Amino acid sequence: MAGYKILQAEKQGIYVLKFIGEIRLNLCCTLDNLVDSITLDPQFKTVVIDLTETEIIDSTTLGLLAKIAMAAQKQSHFLPTLISTNPDITRIITSMGFDKIFIIVREPASRIEELEEIPVLKASEQDVRDKVLDAHKVLMGLNKQNREEFKNLVRALECEEPG
């Protein structure tokens, strides 16, 4: 069994995503594709992201989550919800400024039905680099601390020659 899984459900424009295990860079193209498909849905209202079974989450993934949060606010003016019962994960998301773009719930959801596993997409090295760069730019836009934290990474990625 893989060390990660992304589950999804949707009802009346409300999406539920559940991240299980280690959610890292290798899922960035899958997540970016998912973010695009959700935000292009004309019925999209908001998203609930369940991190209760997330063991590790990296900054690229956090950037993609910020992207979907901002799309939800822009499209429907609803703040999306993040569920996190792991103090380490909660500390990371609040330090990134997610308390400004999400409602953060620190208790597990009582019932989430009909979640389907999202298949992981294969991605080229260039695709992954582009997604990492985009995700970190989104994080940098959240607050000054993130700008300082990720400026060198973004600069290095922007200077890399594709290929």
N, C-alpha and C positions, 0 to 999 in steps of 0.2 A: 504494500500500500504506500502511496505517495505521502510525503510529509506536509501536504497542503491540499486544500480543497476550497472552492468558492461555490456557494449555493445561492440560488436566486428564486424569488417568487414575485409576482406582480398581480395586483388587483386594483382596478379602477384608477390607474395611474400612480399608485403607491408601490414602490419597489422595495423589496426586502433583500438585502445581501448579507450572507453569513460567511465570514472568513474563518477557516479552520486550519490550525497548524502554523507553519512558517510562511508568511506572505511577504515575498521578497521580489527583487529585481526580475527573476525569471518569469514572473507573471505580469510584467508591466504592459506588454502588448495585449494580452488577454484582457486586463483591466481597462486599458485605454479604449479598446474596442467595445467593451461593455459600457463604459461611460458614454461613448459616442452613441451607441444604440439606445440607451436609456434617455439621454437628453434630446435625441431626435424624435422620440415618441411624442406625438402631439397631445397625448393624454397624460404625459408625465406631470406629476404634481410634486412629489417629494420622494425621499429615500430614507429607509431605516437601515443602518449598517450595524450588524451584530458582530462584535469583536470578543465575545465572551469565551470563545474557544481558540482565539488567536494567541499563539505562543510568541511569535516574533513578527514585527512589522517594520519595514524599512522606510527611509525617507522618500523614495520614489513612489511607493504605494501611498504614503501620506499625501504627496503632491497630487496624485490622481483622485484621492478622496476629497481633497480641497477643491479640485476642479468640479467634481460632481456637486459638491455643496453650493458652490457659487452659481452653477447652472440652475440648481433647484430654486435658489433665492431669486434669481433673475427671471425665471420662467413663471414661477407660481407664488413668489413671495412667502413661501413656507420655509422655515428653518428645518433642515433635515435632522435626523436623530442618529446619534452614535451610542451604542450600548457597550460599555466596557466594565467588566468586573475585576479585571487584573490591574492592581495598583501600578505596576510598571508601565503597562500600556496606557493607562489613564494619565499618568505623569507625562509620558511622551506627547500624547495628543494635546494636553493642556499647555505644555511648554511650547508647542508649535502654534498656539493661538487658535486651536480648534474650538475653544469655548466661545469664540466670537462668531463662528460660522455653522456650528452644530448645537443642538440641544444634547448635552452629554448625560446619559442615564447610567448610573453605577449599579443597577440591579438587573438581573437577567430578565429577558422577555418571558412572559408566562407561557405563550404558545405561538409558535410559528409553524404554519402548515404549508404543504405543497412546495417545498423548496426543491429545485432541480439543480444538479451539478452543472457548472459551466465548464465546457471543454477548454483545455489549455491550448492556445495557439502557438504554432512554431514561429519564431521570429529571427530575423537576421541580426547580426551584431550592430549594423547601422540602425535598424529599427529600434533596437533596445537603447542604443545611445541617444537617439532622438527622443524617445519616451522619457528617459532619465533626465535629459536636459529640460524638456517641457515641464515635467513634474516638479523639478526643483525651482524653476522660475515661478511656478504657481505658489510654492511654499514661500519663496522670497517676497512675494507680494503680500503676504499675510501680516508680517510685522518686521520691525528693525532687527530684532535678534535673529530671525531666520535669514534676513538679507546678509548679515555678517557671517552667519554659520555656513551658508552655501555659496557665497560669492566666488570663492576660489575654485570650487568644483564646477560651477557654471562657466567660469572663465576658461578653465582647462578644457571642458567639453566643447565650448564654442571654438576654441583654437585648434582642436583635432581635425585633421584632414580626413574626410570620409574615404572609406576604401579599405 
